[in-house]
């Protein structure tokens, strides 16, 4: 429960900040062009508003809603999500949105997205300036990487160290590695001290590479025990620090990656087993290579009620690999932050093509999926990195030419600028209605996926 509240608090704080600044962008340009803003609301307030305040001599009522799914500014003389059409039936007033020239209305509509883009670049720059950039260099992964069956069919071998592709050199192991491998026609690896170049098809499905179990490539973790939980099945079986587990229920291996795969298969079987079968399946056989022993020996044990062995692995990322940290000066962090932000944005846009596949549709998530991105403990550097990423994501999605989004309004304004004819209010009303329906359907799909992923 504590983990849930920590993640929920981070999500709400992130969304409150982004919504406040996004709507503030619309508000700023509206005020700049002397357009009346009737309401500024953080979060939605259907049916009732818990908190509202209208300063003396102000045209704007400031509100905090109870539904933290977004926010809005109600701009006078505009067809928006409030669908307040009565105002539009009145004579046009000089302080209304519809009375202003197209270029001013265009800036008002892109103001929120512009703030989100600028905010993301500022946050990325500030993160680099404050915490620097810490990572393990690719050549520092001396145990190499673990590759899936699909990757091995392409020529990769367990223990290979990824160096780069025909399009880029790898400095660190992050999401860009998989994306680059999916698009590359060749990859270079370090294999037993020698560089080897492998041919790749150039059109691998990135979503499949990420979702397949095991993943296309992951950090190889030797199955060496770092410590044993007292009174656990492993402790009762005599396992100690330094032991290497090289077999589990008849399957041979030498990595934690393979052990987790075998344990996952067993867990799936246990979830569908009867109580009697469950007790039987919990009887496990391990092949253990003990320190200084000439040959491995076989031990039998019973997994605990959670089907866990009770060992802590000796992760080389924590114990062996050297992390380097690059510090940035104030002058260096700005271009570096902008470059990083642009790289994140371009990668996100490139990955949107998978949204139109069956697996992509299943991966659409709402607040549950976004909340799961946040760490289980409060880490300010991670919080700000995710806030910047979500800011870019919201900015790009908002600028798409979909009615009811900022991009939908921008689309009609661009038509007006080109044709010099303003679309009728009836057309804008219908577009707004259709757009709202599409967004509600997409939200319903996202919420359904969240519940499905939580339950299954």
C-alpha positions as CSV (number, residue, x, y, z in Angstrom):
1,X,0.0,0.0,0.0
2,X,2.9,2.4,0.8
3,X,4.3,1.8,-2.7
4,X,0.9,2.7,-4.2
5,X,0.7,6.0,-2.3
6,X,4.3,7.0,-3.2
7,X,3.6,6.4,-6.9
8,X,0.2,8.0,-6.7
9,X,1.7,11.1,-5.0
10,X,4.4,11.4,-7.7
11,X,1.8,11.0,-10.5
12,X,-0.5,13.6,-9.0
13,X,2.3,16.1,-8.4
14,X,3.6,15.6,-11.9
15,X,0.2,16.0,-13.5
16,X,-0.7,19.0,-11.4
17,X,2.5,20.8,-12.5
18,X,2.2,19.9,-16.2
19,X,-1.5,20.8,-16.3
20,X,-1.0,24.1,-14.4
21,X,1.8,25.2,-16.8
22,X,0.0,23.9,-20.0
23,X,-3.2,25.8,-19.2
24,X,-1.0,28.7,-18.0
25,X,0.4,28.9,-21.6
26,X,-3.1,29.3,-23.0
27,X,-3.9,31.8,-20.3
28,X,-0.7,33.9,-20.9
29,X,-1.3,34.4,-24.6
30,X,-5.0,35.0,-24.0
31,X,-4.2,37.8,-21.6
32,X,-1.5,39.1,-23.9
33,X,-4.1,39.6,-26.6
34,X,-6.7,40.9,-24.2
35,X,-9.0,37.9,-24.5
36,X,-11.2,37.3,-21.5
37,X,-10.5,34.0,-19.6
38,X,-13.6,33.2,-17.6
39,X,-12.3,30.2,-15.8
40,X,-8.9,28.6,-15.0
41,X,-9.3,25.1,-13.5
42,X,-6.7,22.7,-12.3
43,X,-8.2,19.2,-12.7
44,X,-11.7,18.7,-13.9
45,X,-14.8,19.7,-11.9
46,X,-17.9,18.0,-13.3
47,X,-21.1,18.5,-11.3
48,X,-19.4,20.5,-8.6
49,X,-16.2,22.5,-7.8
50,X,-14.5,21.9,-4.4
51,X,-12.5,25.1,-4.5
52,X,-12.9,28.3,-6.5
53,X,-11.8,31.9,-6.0
54,X,-12.4,35.0,-8.1
55,X,-10.1,38.0,-7.3
56,X,-11.6,41.4,-7.0
57,X,-11.9,43.2,-10.4
58,X,-10.9,40.0,-12.2
59,X,-12.8,38.3,-15.0
60,X,-11.3,34.9,-14.2
61,X,-12.5,32.4,-11.6
62,X,-9.7,30.2,-10.4
63,X,-10.7,26.6,-9.5
64,X,-9.4,23.3,-8.3
65,X,-11.4,20.4,-9.5
66,X,-11.9,17.0,-7.8
67,X,-11.1,14.8,-10.9
68,X,-7.3,14.8,-11.5
69,X,-7.6,13.7,-15.2
70,X,-6.7,17.1,-16.7
71,X,-7.6,20.8,-16.5
72,X,-8.8,23.6,-18.7
73,X,-9.2,27.3,-19.3
74,X,-12.6,28.6,-20.4
75,X,-11.9,31.3,-23.0
76,X,-14.8,33.6,-23.9
77,X,-16.1,33.2,-27.4
78,X,-14.6,29.9,-28.2
79,X,-16.0,26.4,-29.0
80,X,-14.3,24.2,-26.4
81,X,-14.9,21.2,-24.1
82,X,-17.4,23.2,-22.1
83,X,-19.7,23.2,-25.1
84,X,-21.1,26.6,-23.9
85,X,-22.9,27.5,-27.2
86,X,-25.3,30.1,-25.7
87,X,-22.5,32.6,-25.5
88,X,-21.8,32.2,-29.2
89,X,-25.3,33.1,-30.1
90,X,-24.8,36.6,-28.7
91,X,-23.3,39.4,-30.7
92,X,-19.5,39.2,-31.0
93,X,-17.6,41.2,-28.4
94,X,-14.1,42.7,-28.8
95,X,-12.7,40.7,-25.8
96,X,-13.8,37.4,-27.2
97,X,-11.6,34.7,-28.8
98,X,-13.6,34.7,-32.0
99,X,-13.1,38.5,-32.4
100,X,-9.3,38.3,-32.6
101,X,-7.3,37.8,-35.8
102,X,-6.3,34.3,-36.8
103,X,-2.6,34.6,-35.9
104,X,-3.5,35.7,-32.3
105,X,-6.0,32.8,-31.9
106,X,-3.3,30.4,-33.3
107,X,-0.8,31.6,-30.7
108,X,-3.4,31.2,-27.9
109,X,-4.0,27.6,-29.0
110,X,-0.4,26.6,-29.3
111,X,0.6,28.3,-26.0
112,X,0.0,25.3,-23.8
113,X,1.9,22.9,-26.1
114,X,4.8,25.4,-26.4
115,X,5.1,25.6,-22.6
116,X,5.2,21.8,-22.4
117,X,8.0,21.5,-24.9
118,X,10.1,24.3,-23.4
119,X,9.4,22.9,-19.9
120,X,10.7,19.5,-20.9
121,X,14.0,20.9,-22.3
122,X,14.5,23.0,-19.2
123,X,13.9,20.1,-16.9
124,X,16.3,17.8,-18.8
125,X,19.0,20.6,-18.7
126,X,18.4,21.1,-15.0
127,X,18.7,17.4,-14.3
128,X,22.0,17.2,-16.1
129,X,23.3,20.3,-14.3
130,X,22.2,19.1,-10.8
131,X,22.9,15.3,-11.0
132,X,25.0,14.9,-14.1
133,X,24.7,11.7,-16.1
134,X,25.7,8.4,-14.5
135,X,25.9,5.2,-16.5
136,X,28.0,2.1,-17.0
137,X,30.0,2.3,-20.3
138,X,29.1,-0.5,-22.7
139,X,32.6,-1.9,-22.7
140,X,32.3,-2.0,-18.9
141,X,29.7,-4.8,-19.1
142,X,32.5,-7.4,-18.9
143,X,30.0,-10.3,-18.5
144,X,28.3,-9.2,-21.7
145,X,24.6,-9.5,-22.5
146,X,21.9,-12.2,-22.6
147,X,20.1,-12.6,-25.9
148,X,16.8,-14.1,-26.8
149,X,16.3,-17.0,-29.2
150,X,15.3,-14.5,-31.9
151,X,18.5,-12.5,-31.3
152,X,20.6,-15.7,-31.4
153,X,19.1,-16.6,-34.7
154,X,20.4,-13.3,-36.0
155,X,24.0,-14.2,-34.8
156,X,24.2,-12.8,-31.3
157,X,25.7,-14.9,-28.6
158,X,25.3,-14.8,-24.8
159,X,28.3,-12.9,-23.5
160,X,28.6,-10.5,-26.5
161,X,29.1,-6.9,-25.6
162,X,27.1,-4.5,-27.8
163,X,29.3,-1.8,-29.3
164,X,27.0,-0.2,-31.9
165,X,25.1,-0.4,-35.2
166,X,25.6,1.1,-38.6
167,X,23.8,4.2,-37.5
168,X,25.2,4.9,-34.0
169,X,27.8,3.9,-31.4
170,X,26.5,2.7,-28.0
171,X,27.7,4.6,-25.0
172,X,25.3,3.0,-22.5
173,X,22.6,0.4,-22.3
174,X,19.2,2.2,-22.5
175,X,16.0,2.2,-24.6
176,X,17.9,3.7,-27.6
177,X,19.8,0.4,-27.9
178,X,16.8,-1.7,-28.8
179,X,15.4,1.1,-31.0
180,X,18.7,1.3,-32.9
181,X,18.9,-2.5,-33.3
182,X,15.4,-2.7,-34.6
183,X,16.2,-0.2,-37.4
184,X,19.9,-1.2,-38.1
185,X,21.2,-3.3,-41.0
186,X,24.3,-4.3,-39.0
187,X,25.6,-4.5,-35.4
188,X,29.0,-4.7,-34.0
189,X,29.7,-6.7,-30.8
190,X,32.8,-7.5,-28.8
191,X,33.1,-11.3,-28.6
192,X,36.0,-12.8,-26.6
193,X,38.1,-9.7,-27.2
194,X,37.4,-9.5,-30.9
195,X,35.0,-7.2,-32.7
196,X,32.4,-9.1,-34.8
197,X,29.9,-7.5,-37.2
198,X,26.5,-9.1,-37.6
199,X,23.9,-8.5,-40.4
200,X,20.5,-7.3,-39.3
201,X,17.3,-7.1,-41.3
202,X,16.6,-3.4,-40.6
203,X,12.9,-3.8,-39.8
204,X,12.7,-5.7,-36.5
205,X,9.5,-5.1,-34.5
206,X,10.5,-3.0,-31.5
207,X,7.4,-3.8,-29.6
208,X,8.0,-7.5,-29.9
209,X,11.6,-7.1,-28.9
210,X,10.5,-5.4,-25.7
211,X,7.6,-7.6,-24.8
212,X,9.1,-11.0,-25.7
213,X,10.1,-13.1,-22.7
214,X,13.0,-13.2,-22.3
215,X,13.7,-9.8,-23.9
216,X,15.7,-9.5,-27.1
217,X,18.7,-8.3,-25.1
218,X,19.3,-7.8,-21.4
219,X,22.2,-7.5,-19.0
220,X,23.7,-10.9,-18.4
221,X,23.8,-11.7,-14.7
222,X,25.8,-14.8,-13.7
223,X,23.8,-17.0,-11.3
224,X,26.1,-16.4,-8.3
225,X,24.6,-16.1,-4.9
226,X,25.6,-12.9,-3.0
227,X,23.7,-13.8,0.2
228,X,21.0,-16.2,1.5
229,X,17.9,-15.1,3.4
230,X,17.9,-16.8,6.9
231,X,15.4,-19.7,7.3
232,X,14.7,-19.6,3.6
233,X,14.6,-22.8,1.4
234,X,18.1,-21.9,0.1
235,X,19.5,-21.6,3.7
236,X,17.9,-24.9,4.7
237,X,19.5,-26.5,1.7
238,X,22.9,-25.3,2.7
239,X,23.5,-22.6,0.0
240,X,26.0,-19.9,0.9
241,X,27.5,-16.8,-0.6
242,X,29.6,-17.6,-3.6
243,X,27.6,-20.6,-4.7
244,X,26.7,-20.7,-8.4
245,X,23.3,-22.3,-9.3
246,X,23.8,-24.1,-12.7
247,X,20.6,-26.1,-12.8
248,X,17.0,-25.9,-11.8
249,X,14.4,-28.8,-12.2
250,X,16.5,-30.4,-14.9
251,X,17.3,-27.3,-16.9
252,X,20.9,-26.3,-17.1
253,X,22.1,-22.7,-17.2
254,X,24.6,-20.3,-15.7
255,X,22.7,-17.0,-15.6
256,X,20.0,-15.4,-13.4
257,X,18.2,-14.5,-16.6
258,X,17.7,-18.2,-17.3
259,X,16.8,-19.0,-13.7
260,X,14.1,-16.4,-13.7
261,X,12.7,-17.8,-16.9
262,X,12.5,-21.3,-15.5
263,X,11.0,-20.0,-12.3
264,X,8.4,-18.1,-14.3
265,X,7.4,-21.2,-16.1
266,X,7.1,-23.0,-12.8
267,X,5.0,-20.2,-11.3
268,X,2.6,-20.3,-14.3
269,X,2.1,-24.0,-13.7
270,X,1.6,-23.5,-10.0
271,X,-1.1,-20.8,-10.5
272,X,-3.2,-23.4,-12.4
273,X,-2.4,-26.4,-10.2
274,X,-4.6,-27.9,-7.4
275,X,-3.4,-27.7,-3.8
276,X,-2.0,-31.2,-3.9
277,X,-0.2,-30.6,-7.2
278,X,1.1,-27.2,-5.9
279,X,2.8,-28.9,-3.0
280,X,4.4,-31.4,-5.3
281,X,5.6,-28.8,-7.8
282,X,7.1,-26.8,-5.0
283,X,9.6,-29.6,-4.6
284,X,12.6,-28.3,-6.5
285,X,15.9,-29.7,-7.5
286,X,19.0,-27.4,-7.8
287,X,22.4,-28.1,-9.2
288,X,24.9,-26.1,-7.3
289,X,28.6,-25.4,-7.9
290,X,30.0,-24.5,-4.5
291,X,33.2,-22.4,-4.0
292,X,36.4,-24.5,-4.2
293,X,34.3,-27.7,-5.0
294,X,35.7,-29.8,-7.9
295,X,32.2,-30.6,-9.3
296,X,28.6,-29.4,-8.7
297,X,26.2,-31.3,-6.5
298,X,22.5,-31.7,-6.5
299,X,20.2,-30.6,-3.7
300,X,16.5,-30.9,-3.2
301,X,14.4,-28.3,-1.4
302,X,10.8,-27.0,-1.1
303,X,10.1,-23.5,-2.3
304,X,8.3,-21.2,0.1
305,X,4.6,-20.2,-0.1
306,X,5.5,-17.4,-2.6
307,X,7.5,-19.9,-4.7
308,X,10.7,-18.1,-3.9
309,X,14.2,-19.6,-3.3
310,X,15.4,-17.1,-0.8
311,X,18.7,-15.9,-2.4
312,X,20.1,-12.5,-3.2
313,X,22.1,-12.5,-6.4
314,X,25.5,-10.9,-6.9
315,X,24.4,-8.4,-9.5
316,X,27.6,-7.2,-11.3
317,X,25.9,-3.8,-11.9
318,X,26.1,-3.2,-8.1
319,X,29.3,-5.1,-7.2
320,X,31.6,-5.2,-10.2
321,X,30.8,-2.7,-12.9
322,X,32.2,0.8,-12.7
323,X,29.7,3.6,-13.0
324,X,31.0,6.8,-14.6
325,X,29.3,10.2,-13.9
326,X,29.7,13.1,-16.4
327,X,29.1,16.5,-14.8
328,X,27.8,19.4,-16.9
329,X,28.5,23.1,-16.5
330,X,25.6,25.6,-16.8
331,X,26.7,26.3,-20.4
332,X,27.1,22.6,-21.3
333,X,23.8,21.4,-19.7
334,X,21.5,23.5,-21.9
335,X,22.5,22.1,-25.4
336,X,23.0,18.7,-23.8
337,X,19.5,18.8,-22.3
338,X,17.9,20.0,-25.6
339,X,19.7,17.3,-27.5
340,X,18.5,14.6,-25.0
341,X,15.0,16.0,-25.1
342,X,14.9,15.9,-28.9
343,X,16.2,12.4,-28.9
344,X,13.5,11.3,-26.4
345,X,10.8,13.0,-28.5
346,X,11.9,11.6,-31.8
347,X,12.1,8.1,-30.3
348,X,8.6,8.5,-28.9
349,X,7.2,9.7,-32.2
350,X,8.9,6.9,-34.1
351,X,7.4,4.3,-31.7
352,X,3.8,5.6,-32.2
353,X,3.5,3.5,-35.4
354,X,3.1,0.4,-33.1
355,X,0.0,2.0,-31.7
356,X,-1.9,0.8,-34.7
357,X,-1.0,-2.9,-34.2
358,X,-2.9,-5.4,-32.1
359,X,-0.2,-5.5,-29.4
360,X,0.2,-1.7,-29.6
361,X,-3.5,-1.2,-28.8
362,X,-3.2,-3.5,-25.8
363,X,-0.3,-1.5,-24.5
364,X,-2.3,1.8,-24.4
365,X,-2.6,2.7,-20.8
366,X,-4.0,5.4,-18.6
367,X,-3.0,6.7,-15.2
368,X,-2.2,3.2,-13.9
369,X,0.3,2.6,-16.7
370,X,1.9,6.0,-16.3
371,X,2.0,5.7,-12.5
372,X,3.9,2.4,-12.8
373,X,6.7,4.3,-14.5
374,X,7.5,6.1,-11.2
375,X,9.9,4.4,-8.8
376,X,8.7,2.8,-5.6
377,X,10.8,5.2,-3.5
378,X,11.0,8.9,-3.9
379,X,13.9,9.9,-6.2
380,X,13.9,13.5,-7.3
381,X,16.2,12.9,-10.3
382,X,13.9,10.1,-11.6
383,X,10.8,12.2,-10.8
384,X,12.0,15.1,-12.9
385,X,13.1,12.9,-15.8
386,X,9.7,11.3,-16.0
387,X,8.0,14.7,-15.6
388,X,10.0,15.9,-18.6
389,X,9.1,12.8,-20.6
390,X,5.4,13.0,-19.9
391,X,5.5,16.7,-20.7
392,X,6.9,15.9,-24.2
393,X,4.4,13.1,-24.6
394,X,1.4,15.4,-23.7
395,X,2.7,18.2,-25.9
396,X,3.0,16.0,-28.9
397,X,-0.3,14.2,-28.4
398,X,-2.0,17.6,-27.8
399,X,-0.8,19.1,-31.1
400,X,-2.1,16.2,-33.2
401,X,-4.9,17.5,-35.5
402,X,-7.6,15.7,-33.6
403,X,-10.8,17.7,-32.8
404,X,-11.2,18.6,-29.1
405,X,-7.4,18.7,-28.7
406,X,-5.3,21.9,-29.2
407,X,-4.1,20.5,-32.5
408,X,-7.7,20.2,-33.7
409,X,-8.2,23.9,-33.1
410,X,-4.9,24.7,-34.7
411,X,-5.9,22.6,-37.8
412,X,-9.0,24.7,-38.4
413,X,-7.1,27.9,-37.8
414,X,-4.5,27.0,-40.4
415,X,-7.3,26.3,-42.8
416,X,-8.7,29.7,-42.1
417,X,-5.3,31.3,-42.6
418,X,-4.8,29.5,-46.0
419,X,-8.4,30.0,-47.3
420,X,-9.1,33.3,-45.6
421,X,-12.5,31.9,-44.6
422,X,-13.5,31.1,-41.0
423,X,-15.1,27.7,-40.5
424,X,-18.7,28.0,-39.3
425,X,-19.4,27.6,-35.6
426,X,-21.6,24.6,-36.5
427,X,-18.6,22.9,-38.1
428,X,-16.5,23.6,-35.1
429,X,-19.3,22.4,-32.8
430,X,-19.6,19.1,-34.7
431,X,-15.8,18.6,-34.8
432,X,-15.6,19.2,-31.0
433,X,-18.3,16.7,-30.4
434,X,-16.7,14.0,-32.6
435,X,-13.3,14.7,-31.0
436,X,-14.6,14.4,-27.5
437,X,-16.3,11.1,-28.4
438,X,-13.0,9.7,-29.8
439,X,-11.0,10.8,-26.8
440,X,-13.6,9.2,-24.4
441,X,-13.3,5.9,-26.4
442,X,-9.5,6.1,-26.2
443,X,-9.6,6.8,-22.5
444,X,-12.0,3.8,-22.0
445,X,-9.6,1.6,-23.9
446,X,-6.7,2.8,-21.8
447,X,-8.6,2.3,-18.5
448,X,-9.7,-1.2,-19.7
449,X,-6.1,-2.1,-20.4
450,X,-5.0,-0.9,-17.0
451,X,-7.6,-3.1,-15.3
452,X,-6.7,-6.1,-17.5
453,X,-3.0,-5.7,-16.8
454,X,-3.6,-5.3,-13.1
455,X,-5.8,-8.4,-12.9
456,X,-3.9,-10.7,-15.2
